[in-house]
Amino acid sequence: MVFKRDADYYEKQAQKYEKQANESFRKAEAYDKKAQNHVQGTSESVKYTSKYRKAMEEGTDKENKANQARRKAEEIRGKENERSSGRGK
């Protein structure tokens, strides 16, 4: 059952990345609120807007990694199912 362990590993990786993505999105939301508290175009506003964009990028990257890990886990489980049903010979 090597496939099961591999699929579980990728599923755990996906959960980890998803958690990190959610943290990044929460940070982005906080930076967005801080930016809105300052007059647009001021150095403070620009600083928080920049941090917002960076956090959103990080969140999106982590979300993409989570999706890749999930696809890999599903692929492994699919191969495992084919082997157990006798179709993958």
Distance bins in CASP14 RR format, pairs under 12 A and 6 or more apart:
PFRMAT RR
TARGET T0000
AUTHOR 0000-0000-0000
RMODE 2
METHOD distances of the structure
MODEL  1
1 7 0 0 0 0 1 0 0 0 0 0 0
1 8 0 0 0 0 1 0 0 0 0 0 0
1 76 0 0 0 0 0 1 0 0 0 0 0
1 77 0 0 0 0 0 1 0 0 0 0 0
1 80 1 0 0 1 0 0 0 0 0 0 0
1 83 0 0 0 0 0 1 0 0 0 0 0
1 84 0 0 0 0 1 0 0 0 0 0 0
2 8 0 0 0 0 0 1 0 0 0 0 0
2 9 0 0 0 0 0 1 0 0 0 0 0
2 76 0 0 0 0 1 0 0 0 0 0 0
2 79 0 0 0 0 0 1 0 0 0 0 0
2 80 0 0 0 0 1 0 0 0 0 0 0
2 83 0 0 0 0 0 1 0 0 0 0 0
3 9 0 0 0 0 0 1 0 0 0 0 0
3 10 0 0 0 0 0 1 0 0 0 0 0
3 72 0 0 0 0 0 1 0 0 0 0 0
3 73 0 0 0 0 1 0 0 0 0 0 0
3 74 0 0 0 0 0 1 0 0 0 0 0
3 75 0 0 0 0 1 0 0 0 0 0 0
3 76 1 0 1 0 0 0 0 0 0 0 0
3 77 1 0 0 1 0 0 0 0 0 0 0
3 78 0 0 0 0 1 0 0 0 0 0 0
3 79 1 0 0 1 0 0 0 0 0 0 0
3 80 1 1 0 0 0 0 0 0 0 0 0
3 81 0 0 0 0 1 0 0 0 0 0 0
3 82 0 0 0 0 0 1 0 0 0 0 0
3 83 1 0 0 1 0 0 0 0 0 0 0
3 84 0 0 0 0 1 0 0 0 0 0 0
4 10 0 0 0 0 0 1 0 0 0 0 0
4 11 0 0 0 0 0 1 0 0 0 0 0
4 73 0 0 0 0 0 1 0 0 0 0 0
4 76 0 0 0 0 1 0 0 0 0 0 0
4 77 0 0 0 0 1 0 0 0 0 0 0
4 78 0 0 0 0 0 1 0 0 0 0 0
4 79 0 0 0 0 0 1 0 0 0 0 0
4 80 1 0 0 1 0 0 0 0 0 0 0
4 81 0 0 0 0 0 1 0 0 0 0 0
4 83 0 0 0 0 0 1 0 0 0 0 0
4 84 0 0 0 0 0 1 0 0 0 0 0
5 11 0 0 0 0 0 1 0 0 0 0 0
5 12 0 0 0 0 0 1 0 0 0 0 0
5 73 0 0 0 0 0 1 0 0 0 0 0
5 76 0 0 0 0 1 0 0 0 0 0 0
5 77 0 0 0 0 0 1 0 0 0 0 0
5 80 0 0 0 0 0 1 0 0 0 0 0
6 12 0 0 0 0 0 1 0 0 0 0 0
6 13 0 0 0 0 0 1 0 0 0 0 0
6 69 0 0 0 0 0 1 0 0 0 0 0
6 72 0 0 0 0 1 0 0 0 0 0 0
6 73 1 0 0 1 0 0 0 0 0 0 0
6 74 0 0 0 0 0 1 0 0 0 0 0
6 75 0 0 0 0 1 0 0 0 0 0 0
6 76 1 0 1 0 0 0 0 0 0 0 0
6 77 0 0 0 0 1 0 0 0 0 0 0
6 78 0 0 0 0 0 1 0 0 0 0 0
6 79 0 0 0 0 1 0 0 0 0 0 0
6 80 0 0 0 0 1 0 0 0 0 0 0
7 13 0 0 0 0 0 1 0 0 0 0 0
7 14 0 0 0 0 0 1 0 0 0 0 0
7 69 0 0 0 0 0 1 0 0 0 0 0
7 70 0 0 0 0 0 1 0 0 0 0 0
7 71 0 0 0 0 0 1 0 0 0 0 0
7 72 0 0 0 0 1 0 0 0 0 0 0
7 73 1 0 1 0 0 0 0 0 0 0 0
7 74 1 0 0 1 0 0 0 0 0 0 0
7 75 0 0 0 0 1 0 0 0 0 0 0
7 76 1 0 1 0 0 0 0 0 0 0 0
7 77 1 0 1 0 0 0 0 0 0 0 0
7 78 0 0 0 0 1 0 0 0 0 0 0
7 79 0 0 0 0 1 0 0 0 0 0 0
7 80 1 0 0 1 0 0 0 0 0 0 0
7 81 0 0 0 0 0 1 0 0 0 0 0
8 14 0 0 0 0 0 1 0 0 0 0 0
8 15 0 0 0 0 0 1 0 0 0 0 0
8 69 0 0 0 0 0 1 0 0 0 0 0
8 72 0 0 0 0 0 1 0 0 0 0 0
8 73 1 0 0 1 0 0 0 0 0 0 0
8 76 0 0 0 0 1 0 0 0 0 0 0
8 77 0 0 0 0 1 0 0 0 0 0 0
8 80 0 0 0 0 0 1 0 0 0 0 0
9 15 0 0 0 0 0 1 0 0 0 0 0
9 16 0 0 0 0 0 1 0 0 0 0 0
9 69 0 0 0 0 1 0 0 0 0 0 0
9 70 0 0 0 0 0 1 0 0 0 0 0
9 72 0 0 0 0 1 0 0 0 0 0 0
9 73 1 0 0 1 0 0 0 0 0 0 0
9 76 0 0 0 0 1 0 0 0 0 0 0
9 77 0 0 0 0 0 1 0 0 0 0 0
10 16 0 0 0 0 0 1 0 0 0 0 0
10 17 0 0 0 0 0 1 0 0 0 0 0
10 65 0 0 0 0 0 1 0 0 0 0 0
10 66 0 0 0 0 0 1 0 0 0 0 0
10 67 0 0 0 0 0 1 0 0 0 0 0
10 68 0 0 0 0 1 0 0 0 0 0 0
10 69 1 0 1 0 0 0 0 0 0 0 0
10 70 1 0 0 1 0 0 0 0 0 0 0
10 71 0 0 0 0 1 0 0 0 0 0 0
10 72 1 0 1 0 0 0 0 0 0 0 0
10 73 1 1 0 0 0 0 0 0 0 0 0
10 74 0 0 0 0 1 0 0 0 0 0 0
10 75 0 0 0 0 1 0 0 0 0 0 0
10 76 1 0 0 1 0 0 0 0 0 0 0
10 77 0 0 0 0 1 0 0 0 0 0 0
11 17 0 0 0 0 0 1 0 0 0 0 0
11 18 0 0 0 0 0 1 0 0 0 0 0
11 66 0 0 0 0 0 1 0 0 0 0 0
11 69 1 0 0 1 0 0 0 0 0 0 0
11 70 1 0 0 1 0 0 0 0 0 0 0
11 71 0 0 0 0 0 1 0 0 0 0 0
11 72 0 0 0 0 1 0 0 0 0 0 0
11 73 1 0 1 0 0 0 0 0 0 0 0
11 74 0 0 0 0 1 0 0 0 0 0 0
11 75 0 0 0 0 0 1 0 0 0 0 0
11 76 0 0 0 0 1 0 0 0 0 0 0
11 77 0 0 0 0 1 0 0 0 0 0 0
12 18 0 0 0 0 0 1 0 0 0 0 0
12 19 0 0 0 0 0 1 0 0 0 0 0
12 66 0 0 0 0 0 1 0 0 0 0 0
12 69 0 0 0 0 1 0 0 0 0 0 0
12 70 0 0 0 0 0 1 0 0 0 0 0
12 72 0 0 0 0 0 1 0 0 0 0 0
12 73 0 0 0 0 1 0 0 0 0 0 0
13 19 0 0 0 0 0 1 0 0 0 0 0
13 20 0 0 0 0 0 1 0 0 0 0 0
13 62 0 0 0 0 0 1 0 0 0 0 0
13 65 1 0 0 1 0 0 0 0 0 0 0
13 66 1 0 0 1 0 0 0 0 0 0 0
13 67 0 0 0 0 0 1 0 0 0 0 0
13 68 0 0 0 0 1 0 0 0 0 0 0
13 69 1 0 1 0 0 0 0 0 0 0 0
13 70 0 0 0 0 1 0 0 0 0 0 0
13 71 0 0 0 0 0 1 0 0 0 0 0
13 72 0 0 0 0 1 0 0 0 0 0 0
13 73 0 0 0 0 1 0 0 0 0 0 0
14 20 0 0 0 0 0 1 0 0 0 0 0
14 21 0 0 0 0 0 1 0 0 0 0 0
14 62 0 0 0 0 0 1 0 0 0 0 0
14 63 0 0 0 0 0 1 0 0 0 0 0
14 64 0 0 0 0 0 1 0 0 0 0 0
14 65 1 0 0 1 0 0 0 0 0 0 0
14 66 1 0 1 0 0 0 0 0 0 0 0
14 67 1 0 0 1 0 0 0 0 0 0 0
14 68 0 0 0 0 1 0 0 0 0 0 0
14 69 1 1 0 0 0 0 0 0 0 0 0
14 70 1 0 1 0 0 0 0 0 0 0 0
14 71 0 0 0 0 1 0 0 0 0 0 0
14 72 0 0 0 0 1 0 0 0 0 0 0
14 73 1 0 0 1 0 0 0 0 0 0 0
14 74 0 0 0 0 0 1 0 0 0 0 0
15 21 0 0 0 0 0 1 0 0 0 0 0
15 22 0 0 0 0 0 1 0 0 0 0 0
15 62 0 0 0 0 0 1 0 0 0 0 0
15 65 0 0 0 0 0 1 0 0 0 0 0
15 66 1 0 0 1 0 0 0 0 0 0 0
15 69 0 0 0 0 1 0 0 0 0 0 0
15 70 0 0 0 0 1 0 0 0 0 0 0
15 73 0 0 0 0 0 1 0 0 0 0 0
16 22 0 0 0 0 0 1 0 0 0 0 0
16 23 0 0 0 0 0 1 0 0 0 0 0
16 62 0 0 0 0 1 0 0 0 0 0 0
16 65 0 0 0 0 1 0 0 0 0 0 0
16 66 1 0 0 1 0 0 0 0 0 0 0
16 69 0 0 0 0 1 0 0 0 0 0 0
16 70 0 0 0 0 0 1 0 0 0 0 0
17 23 0 0 0 0 0 1 0 0 0 0 0
17 24 0 0 0 0 0 1 0 0 0 0 0
17 58 0 0 0 0 0 1 0 0 0 0 0
17 59 0 0 0 0 1 0 0 0 0 0 0
17 60 0 0 0 0 0 1 0 0 0 0 0
17 61 0 0 0 0 1 0 0 0 0 0 0
17 62 1 0 1 0 0 0 0 0 0 0 0
17 63 1 0 0 1 0 0 0 0 0 0 0
17 64 0 0 0 0 1 0 0 0 0 0 0
17 65 1 0 1 0 0 0 0 0 0 0 0
17 66 1 1 0 0 0 0 0 0 0 0 0
17 67 0 0 0 0 1 0 0 0 0 0 0
17 68 0 0 0 0 1 0 0 0 0 0 0
17 69 1 0 0 1 0 0 0 0 0 0 0
17 70 0 0 0 0 1 0 0 0 0 0 0
17 72 0 0 0 0 0 1 0 0 0 0 0
18 24 0 0 0 0 0 1 0 0 0 0 0
18 25 0 0 0 0 0 1 0 0 0 0 0
18 59 0 0 0 0 1 0 0 0 0 0 0
18 62 1 0 0 1 0 0 0 0 0 0 0
18 63 1 0 0 1 0 0 0 0 0 0 0
18 64 0 0 0 0 0 1 0 0 0 0 0
18 65 0 0 0 0 1 0 0 0 0 0 0
18 66 1 0 1 0 0 0 0 0 0 0 0
18 67 0 0 0 0 1 0 0 0 0 0 0
18 68 0 0 0 0 0 1 0 0 0 0 0
18 69 0 0 0 0 1 0 0 0 0 0 0
18 70 0 0 0 0 1 0 0 0 0 0 0
19 25 0 0 0 0 0 1 0 0 0 0 0
19 26 0 0 0 0 0 1 0 0 0 0 0
19 59 0 0 0 0 0 1 0 0 0 0 0
19 62 0 0 0 0 1 0 0 0 0 0 0
19 63 0 0 0 0 0 1 0 0 0 0 0
19 65 0 0 0 0 0 1 0 0 0 0 0
19 66 0 0 0 0 1 0 0 0 0 0 0
20 26 0 0 0 0 0 1 0 0 0 0 0
20 27 0 0 0 0 0 1 0 0 0 0 0
20 55 0 0 0 0 0 1 0 0 0 0 0
20 58 1 0 0 1 0 0 0 0 0 0 0
20 59 1 0 0 1 0 0 0 0 0 0 0
20 60 0 0 0 0 0 1 0 0 0 0 0
20 61 0 0 0 0 1 0 0 0 0 0 0
20 62 1 0 1 0 0 0 0 0 0 0 0
20 63 0 0 0 0 1 0 0 0 0 0 0
20 64 0 0 0 0 0 1 0 0 0 0 0
20 65 0 0 0 0 1 0 0 0 0 0 0
20 66 0 0 0 0 1 0 0 0 0 0 0
20 69 0 0 0 0 0 1 0 0 0 0 0
21 27 0 0 0 0 0 1 0 0 0 0 0
21 28 0 0 0 0 0 1 0 0 0 0 0
21 55 0 0 0 0 0 1 0 0 0 0 0
21 56 0 0 0 0 0 1 0 0 0 0 0
21 57 0 0 0 0 0 1 0 0 0 0 0
21 58 1 0 0 1 0 0 0 0 0 0 0
21 59 1 0 1 0 0 0 0 0 0 0 0
21 60 1 0 0 1 0 0 0 0 0 0 0
21 61 1 0 0 1 0 0 0 0 0 0 0
21 62 1 1 0 0 0 0 0 0 0 0 0
21 63 1 0 1 0 0 0 0 0 0 0 0
21 64 0 0 0 0 1 0 0 0 0 0 0
21 65 0 0 0 0 1 0 0 0 0 0 0
21 66 1 0 0 1 0 0 0 0 0 0 0
21 67 0 0 0 0 1 0 0 0 0 0 0
21 69 0 0 0 0 0 1 0 0 0 0 0
22 28 0 0 0 0 0 1 0 0 0 0 0
22 29 0 0 0 0 0 1 0 0 0 0 0
22 55 0 0 0 0 0 1 0 0 0 0 0
22 58 0 0 0 0 0 1 0 0 0 0 0
22 59 0 0 0 0 1 0 0 0 0 0 0
22 60 0 0 0 0 0 1 0 0 0 0 0
22 62 0 0 0 0 1 0 0 0 0 0 0
22 63 0 0 0 0 1 0 0 0 0 0 0
22 66 0 0 0 0 1 0 0 0 0 0 0
23 29 0 0 0 0 0 1 0 0 0 0 0
23 30 0 0 0 0 0 1 0 0 0 0 0
23 55 0 0 0 0 1 0 0 0 0 0 0
23 58 0 0 0 0 1 0 0 0 0 0 0
23 59 0 0 0 0 1 0 0 0 0 0 0
23 62 0 0 0 0 1 0 0 0 0 0 0
23 63 0 0 0 0 0 1 0 0 0 0 0
24 30 0 0 0 0 0 1 0 0 0 0 0
24 31 0 0 0 0 0 1 0 0 0 0 0
24 51 0 0 0 0 0 1 0 0 0 0 0
24 52 0 0 0 0 0 1 0 0 0 0 0
24 53 0 0 0 0 0 1 0 0 0 0 0
24 54 0 0 0 0 1 0 0 0 0 0 0
24 55 1 0 1 0 0 0 0 0 0 0 0
24 56 1 0 0 1 0 0 0 0 0 0 0
24 57 0 0 0 0 1 0 0 0 0 0 0
24 58 1 0 1 0 0 0 0 0 0 0 0
24 59 1 1 0 0 0 0 0 0 0 0 0
24 60 0 0 0 0 1 0 0 0 0 0 0
24 61 0 0 0 0 1 0 0 0 0 0 0
24 62 1 0 0 1 0 0 0 0 0 0 0
24 63 0 0 0 0 1 0 0 0 0 0 0
24 65 0 0 0 0 0 1 0 0 0 0 0
24 66 0 0 0 0 0 1 0 0 0 0 0
25 31 0 0 0 0 0 1 0 0 0 0 0
25 32 0 0 0 0 0 1 0 0 0 0 0
25 52 0 0 0 0 0 1 0 0 0 0 0
25 55 1 0 0 1 0 0 0 0 0 0 0
25 56 1 0 0 1 0 0 0 0 0 0 0
25 57 0 0 0 0 0 1 0 0 0 0 0
25 58 0 0 0 0 1 0 0 0 0 0 0
25 59 1 0 1 0 0 0 0 0 0 0 0
25 60 0 0 0 0 1 0 0 0 0 0 0
25 61 0 0 0 0 0 1 0 0 0 0 0
25 62 0 0 0 0 1 0 0 0 0 0 0
25 63 0 0 0 0 1 0 0 0 0 0 0
26 32 0 0 0 0 0 1 0 0 0 0 0
26 33 0 0 0 0 0 1 0 0 0 0 0
26 52 0 0 0 0 0 1 0 0 0 0 0
26 55 0 0 0 0 1 0 0 0 0 0 0
26 56 0 0 0 0 0 1 0 0 0 0 0
26 58 0 0 0 0 0 1 0 0 0 0 0
26 59 0 0 0 0 1 0 0 0 0 0 0
27 33 0 0 0 0 0 1 0 0 0 0 0
27 34 0 0 0 0 0 1 0 0 0 0 0
27 48 0 0 0 0 0 1 0 0 0 0 0
27 51 1 0 0 1 0 0 0 0 0 0 0
27 52 0 0 0 0 1 0 0 0 0 0 0
27 53 0 0 0 0 0 1 0 0 0 0 0
27 54 0 0 0 0 1 0 0 0 0 0 0
27 55 1 0 1 0 0 0 0 0 0 0 0
27 56 0 0 0 0 1 0 0 0 0 0 0
27 57 0 0 0 0 0 1 0 0 0 0 0
27 58 0 0 0 0 1 0 0 0 0 0 0
27 59 0 0 0 0 1 0 0 0 0 0 0
27 62 0 0 0 0 0 1 0 0 0 0 0
28 34 0 0 0 0 0 1 0 0 0 0 0
28 35 0 0 0 0 0 1 0 0 0 0 0
28 48 0 0 0 0 0 1 0 0 0 0 0
28 49 0 0 0 0 0 1 0 0 0 0 0
28 50 0 0 0 0 0 1 0 0 0 0 0
28 51 0 0 0 0 1 0 0 0 0 0 0
28 52 1 0 1 0 0 0 0 0 0 0 0
28 53 0 0 0 0 1 0 0 0 0 0 0
28 54 0 0 0 0 1 0 0 0 0 0 0
28 55 1 1 0 0 0 0 0 0 0 0 0
28 56 1 0 1 0 0 0 0 0 0 0 0
28 57 0 0 0 0 1 0 0 0 0 0 0
28 58 0 0 0 0 1 0 0 0 0 0 0
28 59 1 0 0 1 0 0 0 0 0 0 0
28 60 0 0 0 0 1 0 0 0 0 0 0
28 62 0 0 0 0 0 1 0 0 0 0 0
29 35 0 0 0 0 0 1 0 0 0 0 0
29 36 0 0 0 0 0 1 0 0 0 0 0
29 48 0 0 0 0 0 1 0 0 0 0 0
29 51 0 0 0 0 0 1 0 0 0 0 0
29 52 0 0 0 0 1 0 0 0 0 0 0
29 55 0 0 0 0 1 0 0 0 0 0 0
29 56 0 0 0 0 1 0 0 0 0 0 0
29 59 0 0 0 0 0 1 0 0 0 0 0
30 36 0 0 0 0 0 1 0 0 0 0 0
30 37 0 0 0 0 0 1 0 0 0 0 0
30 48 0 0 0 0 1 0 0 0 0 0 0
30 51 0 0 0 0 1 0 0 0 0 0 0
30 52 0 0 0 0 1 0 0 0 0 0 0
30 55 0 0 0 0 1 0 0 0 0 0 0
30 56 0 0 0 0 0 1 0 0 0 0 0
31 37 0 0 0 0 0 1 0 0 0 0 0
31 38 0 0 0 0 0 1 0 0 0 0 0
31 44 0 0 0 0 0 1 0 0 0 0 0
31 45 0 0 0 0 0 1 0 0 0 0 0
31 46 0 0 0 0 0 1 0 0 0 0 0
31 47 0 0 0 0 1 0 0 0 0 0 0
31 48 1 0 1 0 0 0 0 0 0 0 0
31 49 1 0 0 1 0 0 0 0 0 0 0
31 50 0 0 0 0 1 0 0 0 0 0 0
31 51 1 0 1 0 0 0 0 0 0 0 0
31 52 1 1 0 0 0 0 0 0 0 0 0
31 53 0 0 0 0 1 0 0 0 0 0 0
31 54 0 0 0 0 1 0 0 0 0 0 0
31 55 1 0 0 1 0 0 0 0 0 0 0
31 56 0 0 0 0 1 0 0 0 0 0 0
31 58 0 0 0 0 0 1 0 0 0 0 0
32 38 0 0 0 0 0 1 0 0 0 0 0
32 45 0 0 0 0 0 1 0 0 0 0 0
32 48 1 0 0 1 0 0 0 0 0 0 0
32 49 1 0 0 1 0 0 0 0 0 0 0
32 50 0 0 0 0 0 1 0 0 0 0 0
32 51 0 0 0 0 1 0 0 0 0 0 0
32 52 1 0 1 0 0 0 0 0 0 0 0
32 53 0 0 0 0 1 0 0 0 0 0 0
32 55 0 0 0 0 1 0 0 0 0 0 0
32 56 0 0 0 0 1 0 0 0 0 0 0
33 45 0 0 0 0 0 1 0 0 0 0 0
33 48 0 0 0 0 1 0 0 0 0 0 0
33 49 0 0 0 0 0 1 0 0 0 0 0
33 51 0 0 0 0 0 1 0 0 0 0 0
33 52 0 0 0 0 1 0 0 0 0 0 0
34 42 0 0 0 0 0 1 0 0 0 0 0
34 44 1 0 0 1 0 0 0 0 0 0 0
34 45 0 0 0 0 1 0 0 0 0 0 0
34 46 0 0 0 0 0 1 0 0 0 0 0
34 47 0 0 0 0 1 0 0 0 0 0 0
34 48 1 0 1 0 0 0 0 0 0 0 0
34 49 0 0 0 0 1 0 0 0 0 0 0
34 50 0 0 0 0 0 1 0 0 0 0 0
34 51 0 0 0 0 1 0 0 0 0 0 0
34 52 0 0 0 0 1 0 0 0 0 0 0
34 55 0 0 0 0 0 1 0 0 0 0 0
35 41 0 0 0 0 1 0 0 0 0 0 0
35 42 0 0 0 0 1 0 0 0 0 0 0
35 43 0 0 0 0 0 1 0 0 0 0 0
35 44 1 0 0 1 0 0 0 0 0 0 0
35 45 1 0 1 0 0 0 0 0 0 0 0
35 46 0 0 0 0 1 0 0 0 0 0 0
35 47 0 0 0 0 1 0 0 0 0 0 0
35 48 1 1 0 0 0 0 0 0 0 0 0
35 49 1 0 1 0 0 0 0 0 0 0 0
35 50 0 0 0 0 1 0 0 0 0 0 0
35 51 0 0 0 0 1 0 0 0 0 0 0
35 52 1 0 0 1 0 0 0 0 0 0 0
35 53 0 0 0 0 0 1 0 0 0 0 0
35 55 0 0 0 0 0 1 0 0 0 0 0
36 42 0 0 0 0 0 1 0 0 0 0 0
36 44 0 0 0 0 0 1 0 0 0 0 0
36 45 0 0 0 0 1 0 0 0 0 0 0
36 48 0 0 0 0 1 0 0 0 0 0 0
36 49 0 0 0 0 1 0 0 0 0 0 0
36 52 0 0 0 0 1 0 0 0 0 0 0
37 44 0 0 0 0 1 0 0 0 0 0 0
37 45 0 0 0 0 1 0 0 0 0 0 0
37 47 0 0 0 0 0 1 0 0 0 0 0
37 48 0 0 0 0 1 0 0 0 0 0 0
37 49 0 0 0 0 0 1 0 0 0 0 0
38 44 1 0 1 0 0 0 0 0 0 0 0
38 45 1 0 1 0 0 0 0 0 0 0 0
38 46 0 0 0 0 1 0 0 0 0 0 0
38 47 0 0 0 0 1 0 0 0 0 0 0
38 48 1 0 0 1 0 0 0 0 0 0 0
38 49 0 0 0 0 1 0 0 0 0 0 0
39 45 1 0 0 1 0 0 0 0 0 0 0
39 46 0 0 0 0 0 1 0 0 0 0 0
39 48 0 0 0 0 0 1 0 0 0 0 0
40 46 0 0 0 0 1 0 0 0 0 0 0
40 48 0 0 0 0 0 1 0 0 0 0 0
40 49 0 0 0 0 1 0 0 0 0 0 0
41 47 0 0 0 0 0 1 0 0 0 0 0
41 48 0 0 0 0 0 1 0 0 0 0 0
41 49 0 0 0 0 1 0 0 0 0 0 0
41 50 0 0 0 0 0 1 0 0 0 0 0
42 48 0 0 0 0 1 0 0 0 0 0 0
42 49 0 0 0 0 0 1 0 0 0 0 0
43 49 0 0 0 0 0 1 0 0 0 0 0
43 50 0 0 0 0 0 1 0 0 0 0 0
44 50 0 0 0 0 0 1 0 0 0 0 0
44 51 0 0 0 0 0 1 0 0 0 0 0
45 51 0 0 0 0 0 1 0 0 0 0 0
45 52 0 0 0 0 0 1 0 0 0 0 0
46 52 0 0 0 0 0 1 0 0 0 0 0
46 53 0 0 0 0 0 1 0 0 0 0 0
47 53 0 0 0 0 0 1 0 0 0 0 0
47 54 0 0 0 0 0 1 0 0 0 0 0
48 54 0 0 0 0 0 1 0 0 0 0 0
48 55 0 0 0 0 0 1 0 0 0 0 0
49 55 0 0 0 0 0 1 0 0 0 0 0
49 56 0 0 0 0 0 1 0 0 0 0 0
50 56 0 0 0 0 0 1 0 0 0 0 0
50 57 0 0 0 0 0 1 0 0 0 0 0
51 57 0 0 0 0 0 1 0 0 0 0 0
51 58 0 0 0 0 0 1 0 0 0 0 0
52 58 0 0 0 0 0 1 0 0 0 0 0
52 59 0 0 0 0 0 1 0 0 0 0 0
53 59 0 0 0 0 0 1 0 0 0 0 0
53 60 0 0 0 0 0 1 0 0 0 0 0
54 60 0 0 0 0 0 1 0 0 0 0 0
54 61 0 0 0 0 0 1 0 0 0 0 0
55 61 0 0 0 0 0 1 0 0 0 0 0
55 62 0 0 0 0 0 1 0 0 0 0 0
56 62 0 0 0 0 0 1 0 0 0 0 0
56 63 0 0 0 0 0 1 0 0 0 0 0
57 63 0 0 0 0 0 1 0 0 0 0 0
57 64 0 0 0 0 0 1 0 0 0 0 0
58 64 0 0 0 0 0 1 0 0 0 0 0
58 65 0 0 0 0 0 1 0 0 0 0 0
59 65 0 0 0 0 1 0 0 0 0 0 0
59 66 0 0 0 0 1 0 0 0 0 0 0
59 67 0 0 0 0 0 1 0 0 0 0 0
60 66 0 0 0 0 0 1 0 0 0 0 0
60 67 0 0 0 0 0 1 0 0 0 0 0
61 67 0 0 0 0 0 1 0 0 0 0 0
61 68 0 0 0 0 0 1 0 0 0 0 0
62 68 0 0 0 0 0 1 0 0 0 0 0
62 69 0 0 0 0 0 1 0 0 0 0 0
63 69 0 0 0 0 0 1 0 0 0 0 0
63 70 0 0 0 0 0 1 0 0 0 0 0
64 70 0 0 0 0 0 1 0 0 0 0 0
64 71 0 0 0 0 0 1 0 0 0 0 0
65 71 0 0 0 0 0 1 0 0 0 0 0
65 72 0 0 0 0 0 1 0 0 0 0 0
66 72 0 0 0 0 0 1 0 0 0 0 0
66 73 0 0 0 0 0 1 0 0 0 0 0
67 73 0 0 0 0 0 1 0 0 0 0 0
67 74 0 0 0 0 0 1 0 0 0 0 0
68 74 0 0 0 0 0 1 0 0 0 0 0
68 75 0 0 0 0 0 1 0 0 0 0 0
69 75 0 0 0 0 0 1 0 0 0 0 0
69 76 0 0 0 0 0 1 0 0 0 0 0
70 76 0 0 0 0 0 1 0 0 0 0 0
70 77 0 0 0 0 0 1 0 0 0 0 0
71 77 0 0 0 0 0 1 0 0 0 0 0
71 78 0 0 0 0 0 1 0 0 0 0 0
72 78 0 0 0 0 0 1 0 0 0 0 0
72 79 0 0 0 0 0 1 0 0 0 0 0
73 79 0 0 0 0 0 1 0 0 0 0 0
73 80 0 0 0 0 0 1 0 0 0 0 0
74 80 0 0 0 0 0 1 0 0 0 0 0
74 81 0 0 0 0 0 1 0 0 0 0 0
75 81 0 0 0 0 0 1 0 0 0 0 0
75 82 0 0 0 0 0 1 0 0 0 0 0
76 82 0 0 0 0 0 1 0 0 0 0 0
76 83 0 0 0 0 0 1 0 0 0 0 0
77 83 0 0 0 0 0 1 0 0 0 0 0
77 84 0 0 0 0 0 1 0 0 0 0 0
78 84 0 0 0 0 1 0 0 0 0 0 0
78 85 0 0 0 0 1 0 0 0 0 0 0
78 87 0 0 0 0 0 1 0 0 0 0 0
78 88 0 0 0 0 1 0 0 0 0 0 0
79 85 0 0 0 0 0 1 0 0 0 0 0
79 86 0 0 0 0 0 1 0 0 0 0 0
79 87 0 0 0 0 0 1 0 0 0 0 0
79 88 1 0 0 1 0 0 0 0 0 0 0
80 86 0 0 0 0 0 1 0 0 0 0 0
80 87 0 0 0 0 0 1 0 0 0 0 0
80 88 0 0 0 0 0 1 0 0 0 0 0
81 87 0 0 0 0 1 0 0 0 0 0 0
81 88 0 0 0 0 1 0 0 0 0 0 0
82 88 1 0 1 0 0 0 0 0 0 0 0
82 89 0 0 0 0 1 0 0 0 0 0 0
83 89 0 0 0 0 1 0 0 0 0 0 0
END
